[in-house]
Amino acid sequence: MCTISTTEFKNNFGKYIEMGQREEIKVLKRGRVIFTIVPESLSLLEEAKKYIGMLPKDASIGIDPYERG
């Protein structure tokens, strides 16, 4: 993760857009985070982590043998 000021972001926009594809970047204004650039792959990984452990251990993914059809 990288933390930069708004001025640094503005002056080196292209550099941080490319860097933002690989790692999280927090942009600060007067010492406070105003936005964060998060790579899409990291964002998807965090979303997937929310669902880990939701299914019971004996659950199976596939065809339900008891389903009528």
C-alpha positions in Angstrom: 0.0 0.0 0.0 1.2 3.5 -0.9 0.1 6.8 0.7 0.5 10.1 -1.2 -0.7 13.7 -1.1 -3.2 15.1 -3.6 -0.4 17.3 -5.0 1.8 14.3 -5.6 -1.1 12.5 -7.3 -1.9 15.4 -9.5 1.7 16.0 -10.6 2.3 12.2 -11.3 -1.2 11.1 -12.3 -0.1 8.5 -15.0 2.5 6.9 -12.7 -0.1 6.4 -9.9 -2.8 5.1 -12.3 -0.3 2.4 -13.5 0.8 1.7 -9.9 -2.9 1.5 -8.8 -3.4 -1.5 -11.1 -1.0 -3.5 -8.9 -1.4 -2.1 -5.4 -3.7 0.0 -3.2 -3.0 3.8 -3.1 -4.4 6.1 -0.5 -4.6 9.8 -1.4 -4.4 12.3 1.4 -5.4 16.0 1.6 -4.2 17.8 4.7 -3.4 14.4 6.3 -6.8 12.9 5.8 -7.6 10.1 3.3 -10.0 11.5 0.6 -10.0 8.5 -1.7 -8.3 5.2 -2.3 -7.4 3.5 -5.5 -7.9 -0.2 -5.3 -6.9 -2.7 -8.1 -9.9 -4.5 -9.4 -8.3 -7.9 -8.6 -7.9 -6.9 -5.0 -11.4 -5.6 -4.8 -12.8 -8.9 -6.2 -10.7 -10.9 -3.7 -12.0 -8.9 -0.8 -15.6 -9.5 -2.0 -15.0 -13.2 -2.2 -13.5 -13.3 1.3 -16.9 -12.1 2.7 -18.5 -15.4 1.5 -15.9 -17.9 2.8 -17.3 -20.0 5.5 -21.0 -19.2 4.8 -21.9 -22.7 3.5 -22.1 -25.6 6.0 -19.2 -28.0 5.8 -21.4 -30.8 4.5 -22.8 -28.7 1.6 -22.0 -29.8 -1.9 -22.0 -27.7 -5.1 -23.5 -29.4 -8.0 -26.6 -31.4 -8.8 -29.0 -32.0 -5.9 -30.0 -35.7 -5.9 -33.3 -34.8 -4.2 -34.3 -32.1 -6.6 -37.2 -33.1 -8.9 -36.6 -32.5 -12.6 
